[in-house]
Amino acid sequence: MSLPRSLFLLILLLLTLGLVGCAPDPRGSGDDDDTSDDDDTSDDDDTSDDDDTYSGDDDTGSGDDDTAAGDDDSTPDVENTAPPTDCPTGLDPISETEPNNDPAGGEIHDLGTIAGGGFCIQGNVDCGNDGKAYLEGIDFFSFMVGDAQTGDFGLDWTTSSDLDFILQDEVAALHDFEEGISNSESASAIALVAGTQYILRVACWEGTDGSYAMWGSW
């Protein structure tokens, strides 16, 4: 039995317009099932490190930087609860305040103008790098001095790690990082000018996650 010509033409028109065919993906996620990183911000089944933010993301990359609460990386974030590293005698401890990983976005721990003979910050840090940059974030601190001072600075920790600190003023670095696994890093006789804002950066290049004491004394 043949179809009426008018019905045949109607079916042909619908097929041409794409109104008859396979149903669309009901998830509407834009998932392309590509296992290489394509930087989609929805769940895209990548198995390498990417920047998805979808709550059901199924990446397995060890360096995955998802931010959603439902993130299911193969190496999920674990809170660093290492006990604090002791401060030098005579310096009262100041607990690190988070978030302090993005000074451009206003996330910095400002110590204000330091009164007395110095400061000591007790904080925690996670370790990791990709050969070019730190992967686990950098802790940023700022401070000023009320009077001109000559300061000694140190970073102490107890784990087998390569922690670093960088001290800079508004123009240049006054102390840069030191390479190698150890338990301390220091800088001596740094001239500090009243009214100048100083920035400290603390991070861990490699080794075991843990705590640190970042201090300045004059």
C-alpha positions in Angstrom: 0.0 0.0 0.0 1.5 3.3 -1.0 1.4 6.5 1.0 -0.6 9.4 -0.2 1.7 11.9 -2.0 0.8 14.7 0.5 1.8 12.6 3.5 5.0 11.4 1.8 6.0 15.1 1.1 5.3 16.0 4.7 7.5 13.2 6.1 10.3 14.2 3.7 10.0 17.9 4.8 10.2 16.9 8.5 13.3 14.8 7.9 14.9 17.7 6.0 14.3 20.0 8.9 15.7 17.5 11.4 12.5 17.2 13.3 12.4 13.4 13.0 15.5 11.4 14.1 17.5 10.6 17.2 16.5 12.2 20.5 18.9 14.7 21.9 21.1 14.0 25.0 18.7 14.5 27.9 21.6 15.6 30.2 22.3 18.7 28.1 25.9 18.7 29.3 27.7 19.1 26.1 29.6 15.9 26.9 31.8 14.9 23.9 33.2 11.8 25.6 36.7 12.9 24.6 39.2 11.4 27.0 41.7 14.2 26.3 41.5 17.5 28.1 39.2 20.0 26.3 38.6 22.4 29.2 34.8 22.0 29.2 33.4 23.4 32.4 30.7 20.8 32.5 31.2 17.0 32.9 33.1 15.9 29.8 34.5 12.5 30.9 38.1 13.7 30.5 40.6 11.4 32.2 43.4 13.9 32.3 43.9 17.0 34.3 41.4 19.7 33.4 39.4 22.5 34.9 35.9 21.1 35.0 33.6 22.5 37.7 30.7 20.2 37.3 29.6 18.6 40.5 29.6 15.1 39.2 32.9 15.4 37.3 34.5 12.0 36.8 38.1 13.0 36.0 40.8 10.7 37.1 43.8 13.0 36.6 46.0 13.3 39.7 46.3 17.0 39.3 42.7 17.7 38.7 41.6 21.1 40.0 37.8 20.8 40.2 36.2 23.0 42.8 32.8 21.5 43.1 31.7 19.8 46.3 30.8 16.6 44.5 34.2 16.2 42.9 35.2 12.6 42.6 38.9 12.7 41.6 41.0 9.6 42.0 43.1 11.8 44.4 40.5 13.8 46.3 41.5 16.7 48.4 42.4 15.8 52.0 42.4 18.5 54.7 45.9 19.2 55.9 45.7 18.9 59.7 49.4 18.7 60.6 50.3 20.0 64.1 51.8 23.5 64.1 55.5 24.1 63.8 57.0 25.9 66.8 57.9 29.5 66.6 61.2 30.9 67.7 61.4 31.9 71.4 60.1 35.4 72.0 57.8 35.6 69.0 54.1 35.1 69.6 52.4 32.8 67.1 49.9 34.1 64.6 47.6 31.5 63.0 47.4 31.6 59.2 44.1 32.9 57.9 42.5 31.4 54.8 41.8 32.2 52.0 45.1 33.8 51.3 46.0 32.3 47.9 45.0 35.1 45.5 46.2 38.7 46.4 44.8 40.0 43.0 41.4 38.8 44.2 41.8 40.2 47.7 42.8 36.9 49.2 45.8 37.7 51.3 46.5 37.5 55.1 47.4 41.1 56.1 49.4 41.3 59.3 49.1 45.1 59.4 51.9 47.2 60.9 54.1 45.1 63.1 54.6 46.4 66.6 57.4 45.0 68.7 60.3 42.9 67.6 58.7 40.8 64.8 56.1 38.1 64.0 55.7 34.4 63.5 53.0 32.9 61.3 52.0 29.2 61.9 50.4 27.7 58.7 49.9 24.6 56.8 51.0 23.9 53.2 50.5 21.1 50.6 53.3 20.1 48.3 53.5 19.6 44.5 54.7 21.0 41.2 54.5 20.4 37.5 58.1 21.3 36.8 57.3 24.9 36.2 55.0 26.1 39.0 53.6 25.1 42.4 50.4 23.1 42.0 49.0 23.3 45.6 48.7 27.0 46.0 50.8 29.7 47.5 50.1 31.4 50.9 50.4 35.2 50.7 51.0 37.5 53.6 51.6 41.3 53.8 53.0 43.5 56.5 54.5 46.9 57.2 56.9 48.3 59.9 56.3 51.5 61.8 60.0 52.4 61.9 63.0 51.5 59.8 64.3 48.1 60.8 66.9 45.6 59.9 65.2 42.2 59.9 66.1 38.5 59.9 63.6 36.1 58.3 63.2 32.4 58.5 60.9 29.6 57.4 60.9 26.4 59.5 59.2 23.0 59.0 59.6 19.5 60.2 58.7 17.3 57.2 61.0 16.0 54.5 60.1 18.7 52.0 61.3 21.7 49.9 59.4 24.7 51.3 60.2 28.1 50.0 59.5 31.7 50.9 59.9 34.8 48.9 60.0 38.3 50.5 59.5 41.3 48.3 58.8 45.0 48.6 56.7 47.1 46.2 59.5 46.9 43.6 61.6 43.7 43.7 62.3 40.5 45.6 64.5 40.9 48.7 64.8 37.1 49.2 64.2 34.4 46.6 63.5 30.7 47.0 66.2 28.1 47.8 66.3 24.7 46.1 66.5 21.4 47.9 64.9 19.3 50.6 65.7 20.6 54.1 63.9 21.9 57.2 64.6 25.6 57.1 65.3 28.6 54.9 66.5 32.0 56.0 67.5 35.6 55.0 69.5 38.0 57.2 70.0 41.7 57.5 67.1 42.8 55.3 66.6 46.6 55.4 62.9 47.4 56.0 61.5 50.9 55.4 58.7 52.4 57.4 55.4 52.8 55.3 56.4 50.2 52.7 54.2 47.2 52.2 56.1 43.9 52.1 54.7 40.7 50.7 55.7 37.2 51.8 54.9 34.1 49.7 55.2 30.6 51.2 54.8 27.4 49.2 56.0 23.8 48.9 57.7 22.6 45.8 58.0 18.9 46.7 57.9 16.5 49.6 55.4 15.8 52.4 52.5 18.0 53.2 52.8 19.6 56.6 53.0 22.8 58.6 55.4 25.7 58.8 56.5 28.7 60.9 57.2 31.8 58.9 58.9 34.5 61.0 60.6 37.8 61.0 62.6 39.3 63.8 64.3 42.6 64.5 
